[in-house]
Amino acid sequence: MNEPRFPNDEREDPWIVVQVSSDEHWNAYHDIRRAVLFEARGLIGYEANHPDDRREGHFPLLLLLENTPVGAARLDLMSPQTACVRTVAIRAECQGKGYGRMLMAGLEKIASQHGVKRLVVNAARDAVGFYEALEWTVVEAGGENPVLTKELRTRPQW
Ligand SMILES: CC(C)(COP(=O)(O)OP(=O)(O)OC[C@H]1O[C@@H](n2cnc3c(N)ncnc32)[C@H](O)[C@@H]1OP(=O)(O)O)[C@@H](O)C(=O)NCCC(=O)NCCS
């Protein structure tokens, strides 16, 4: 099956962010999110058939490292120029190695290709530093999930 692919600019590193569509990638997407965002936090009740994952304008994404899925996230278009970043997760054994940065670079590229100018996230409190390292700005610090935004730079079209 042909999946939309979004390689990094330099085409040097063996990583790629793909939009989930094959059964194999759906399974990996759910496995990563269930393990990282639920099981590792002592939570139960992960829904692998949640309608939000298949909604129009929602893009479930996987980071593949030499074809092995190591991270997952979802990009939800909210308005013509704004999108929300959801459920960002890197496999536990792969965290702290720069893969979250790669996943978000691919996500930003996909967002830009859909005309998005501004990203928003309701972050886990202990992940705020991750977003700040990626040049996101805190706009609401209070509450259980701080809100951060990032303005996407537009590139000249050739
Ligand atoms: C948060 C998460 C996605 C980050 O991915 P990662 O692969 O571990 O992050 P990276 O190695 O790419 O780190 C990128 C940068 O963010 C920083 N960073 C990463 N996690 C951080 C954290 N929790 N707090 C502060 N800074 C962090 C790194 O130091 C690095 O900075 P540098 O490039 O300037 O050295 C990952 O750790 C994860 O899945 N955590 C559990 C689930 C979670 O909290 N998801 C976020 C939901 S909003």
PDBQT file of the ligand as one rigid body, heavy atoms in Angstrom, charges set to zero:
ROOT
HETATM    1  C1  LIG A 201       8.377  13.726  25.635  1.00  0.00    +0.000 C 
HETATM    2  C2  LIG A 201       8.965  12.804  24.561  1.00  0.00    +0.000 C 
HETATM    3  C3  LIG A 201       8.008  12.718  23.374  1.00  0.00    +0.000 C 
HETATM    4  C4  LIG A 201      10.302  13.419  24.088  1.00  0.00    +0.000 C 
HETATM    5  O1  LIG A 201      10.908  12.579  23.127  1.00  0.00    +0.000 OA
HETATM    6  P1  LIG A 201      12.456  12.212  23.259  1.00  0.00    +0.000 P 
HETATM    7  O2  LIG A 201      12.840  11.398  22.095  1.00  0.00    +0.000 OA
HETATM    8  O3  LIG A 201      12.683  11.631  24.602  1.00  0.00    +0.000 OA
HETATM    9  O4  LIG A 201      13.103  13.671  23.175  1.00  0.00    +0.000 OA
HETATM   10  P2  LIG A 201      14.433  14.081  22.396  1.00  0.00    +0.000 P 
HETATM   11  O5  LIG A 201      15.535  13.156  22.780  1.00  0.00    +0.000 OA
HETATM   12  O6  LIG A 201      14.152  14.235  20.947  1.00  0.00    +0.000 OA
HETATM   13  O7  LIG A 201      14.736  15.512  23.049  1.00  0.00    +0.000 OA
HETATM   14  C5  LIG A 201      14.652  16.715  22.309  1.00  0.00    +0.000 C 
HETATM   15  C6  LIG A 201      15.013  17.852  23.239  1.00  0.00    +0.000 C 
HETATM   16  O8  LIG A 201      14.015  17.972  24.268  1.00  0.00    +0.000 OA
HETATM   17  C7  LIG A 201      14.619  17.852  25.541  1.00  0.00    +0.000 C 
HETATM   18  N1  LIG A 201      13.700  17.063  26.358  1.00  0.00    +0.000 N 
HETATM   19  C8  LIG A 201      13.183  15.863  26.051  1.00  0.00    +0.000 A 
HETATM   20  N2  LIG A 201      12.325  15.459  27.008  1.00  0.00    +0.000 NA
HETATM   21  C9  LIG A 201      12.343  16.441  27.948  1.00  0.00    +0.000 A 
HETATM   22  C10 LIG A 201      11.672  16.615  29.183  1.00  0.00    +0.000 A 
HETATM   23  N3  LIG A 201      10.782  15.702  29.637  1.00  0.00    +0.000 N 
HETATM   24  N4  LIG A 201      11.914  17.746  29.895  1.00  0.00    +0.000 NA
HETATM   25  C11 LIG A 201      12.790  18.685  29.437  1.00  0.00    +0.000 A 
HETATM   26  N5  LIG A 201      13.434  18.573  28.256  1.00  0.00    +0.000 NA
HETATM   27  C12 LIG A 201      13.214  17.460  27.518  1.00  0.00    +0.000 A 
HETATM   28  C13 LIG A 201      15.933  17.121  25.320  1.00  0.00    +0.000 C 
HETATM   29  O9  LIG A 201      16.871  17.442  26.310  1.00  0.00    +0.000 OA
HETATM   30  C14 LIG A 201      16.323  17.634  23.954  1.00  0.00    +0.000 C 
HETATM   31  O10 LIG A 201      16.914  18.893  24.077  1.00  0.00    +0.000 OA
HETATM   32  P3  LIG A 201      18.253  19.259  23.221  1.00  0.00    +0.000 P 
HETATM   33  O11 LIG A 201      18.014  18.749  21.824  1.00  0.00    +0.000 OA
HETATM   34  O12 LIG A 201      18.319  20.730  23.326  1.00  0.00    +0.000 OA
HETATM   35  O13 LIG A 201      19.347  18.525  23.888  1.00  0.00    +0.000 OA
HETATM   36  C15 LIG A 201       9.263  11.385  25.100  1.00  0.00    +0.000 C 
HETATM   37  O14 LIG A 201      10.203  11.459  26.142  1.00  0.00    +0.000 OA
HETATM   38  C16 LIG A 201       8.022  10.663  25.595  1.00  0.00    +0.000 C 
HETATM   39  O15 LIG A 201       7.388   9.933  24.836  1.00  0.00    +0.000 OA
HETATM   40  N6  LIG A 201       7.700  10.846  26.891  1.00  0.00    +0.000 N 
HETATM   41  C17 LIG A 201       6.546  10.174  27.502  1.00  0.00    +0.000 C 
HETATM   42  C18 LIG A 201       5.211  10.621  26.904  1.00  0.00    +0.000 C 
HETATM   43  C19 LIG A 201       5.008  12.120  26.952  1.00  0.00    +0.000 C 
HETATM   44  O16 LIG A 201       5.232  12.779  27.960  1.00  0.00    +0.000 OA
HETATM   45  N7  LIG A 201       4.544  12.660  25.811  1.00  0.00    +0.000 N 
HETATM   46  C20 LIG A 201       4.247  14.070  25.680  1.00  0.00    +0.000 C 
HETATM   47  C21 LIG A 201       2.774  14.245  25.821  1.00  0.00    +0.000 C 
HETATM   48  S1  LIG A 201       2.327  15.971  25.724  1.00  0.00    +0.000 SA
ENDROOT
TORSDOF 0
